[in-house]
Amino acid sequence: MQIAQALDDLTQVLGERLSRSKSDLDQHGHSESHFPVTPPDAVAYPQTAQEVRRIVQICATHGVPVIGWGAGTSLEGHGLAVRGGVVVDFMHMNKVLEIRPADMDVTVQPGVTREALNQELRASGLFFPVDPGANASLGGMAMTRASGTTTVRYGSMRDNVLGLQAVLADGRVIRTGTRARKSASGYDLTALFVGSEGTLGLVTELTLKLHGIPEATSAGICSFPDMASAVAAVQETIQMGIPMARIEFACADTARAFNAYAGTDMAEAPHLMVEFHGSPDSVAEDAARFAEIVQDHDGSPFRWSVKEEERRALWALRHNGYYAILASRPGARALVTDICVPISRLAQAVEETQHDIAASPLPGPILGHVGDGNFHAVLLLDPDRHDQLEAAKALSHRMGLRALQLGGTITGEHGIGMGKTGLMEAEHGEAWDVMGQIKKALDPQNIMNPGKLLRGN
């Protein structure tokens, strides 16, 4: 790797937009989770796809790793330069390029955040629904195949990316997909790149599916005596065809953290947080039907509202769940787990996970997207205690194996990064090697985000 010459060449292209300042390197060496600080050699701030192409070409010439960076909110170390190299920060490529209301789609640069896009869309009557909680960049969301609270109704990034533009490891610029809502034309390269975690190329443009802003929305909350009752209520709701827009779960420990963090007065018991979209009559009817199901499963009265300020407060509470849980143990860092199982096995998965956590030296409040069978245990640890990190990793590993035994996956939405490669063979078998063959074909020098996702990468 000829890093010095590569940085000199990049400076000729980018000038002051190639940064080697310690503060910039440290900022781009941090993650939201437990991984140690891993600064890159430099941070590039391109403004155009052509500049991204030149960055990749120069790095390829000198064998220098290239790592994409969005908002830095990933949880499995996706953006860390574990082999050194250049982090490409897309913060300046943050334009909404074209909104097409008649076709209900939009083309954006990768640095646009989901909140900024929805602000831009307000006058159109449309919105982009994928909501992972954090105000992540859309490029980063596509690369990790993100989902979140609204997936139960609107799908994940996999379902909402129509096409993209990407710079490959050899500097070629390709376009995948079209704006048509279906196609039978060749390999689905869009789907290949969505979830590739920057190991196949850097995405420089995205075309996304939009949805109409619902005429009315209702949201509410209720508690249950145990997890099994809460999941049974969700299963019945799904089986009856009640169209939920969000249905989230928080365990008793998470409710306790919410109370301390936000001054709420939630019962220290499992809770469901639910939202319905539709007409004024339909959301009221859906809420009433759901309230009956809750009552049948020994839940507390379902308190719901159509007032925007009350709905915003409810989802702000949920979206701040990670920070509320971190605040419950000052100074702690977290290893955040992320498994997904068939909905019929969710209660078992959560209950067995809770038993595992109770037998460990670590607290691990649980929350998740119960309508998808996806949940997270936030394992809190002392960053100076190696034994606690190892205990958290062992818990996470057992959770992953349990998910596979129950017909699920080791990650519902956070991706693999470098945190979960140890479970990839158990989930995919020889298909994991096929992924590596695709990687080698497109990136024979292994410069695109090395050390992530793949065997021996």
Secondary structure, DSSP 8 states (H G I E B T S, - for coil): --HHHHHHHHHHHHGGGEE--HHHHHHTT--SSS------SEEE--SSHHHHHHHHHHHHHHT--EEEESSS--SS-TT--TT--EEEE-TT---EEEEETTTTEEEE-TT-BHHHHHHHHGGGTEE-----SS--BHHHHHHTT---TTHHHH--HHHHEEEEEEEETTS-EEEEE-SSS---SSS-HHHHHTT-TTSSEEEEEEEEE-EE--SEEEEEEEE-SSHHHHHHHHHHHHHTT--EEEEEEE-HHHHHHHHHHH-----SS-EEEEEEEE-HHHHHHHHHHHHHHHHHTT----EEE--HHHHHHHHHHHHTHHHHHHHTSTT-EEEE--EE--GGGHHHHHHHHHHHHHTSSS---EEEEGGGTEEEEEEEE-TT-HHHHHHHHHHHHHHHHHHHHTT-BS-SSS--TTTSGGGHHHHHTHHHHHHHHHHHHH-TT--BSTTSSSTT-
